[in-house]
């Protein structure tokens, strides 16, 4: 799964909710879910603040797999 969104701080909450929705099928505890959301918040905020420094851009999160590598 890969999510691409504008590299602006208001999208941090979008990334946090997207990851939470993606992992709910694993039945995490509330504490585990909170830990995931905190980690995503910190990672996205860090990437936006330190990676783009007020430049326009997109933030990519996730792992994409080229079609030819799927056997």
ABEGO torsion letter per residue (X at the ends): XBBBBBBBAAAAAAAAAAAAAAAAAAGBBAAAAAAAAAAAAAAAAAAAAAAAGGBBEBBBBEBBBBAAABX
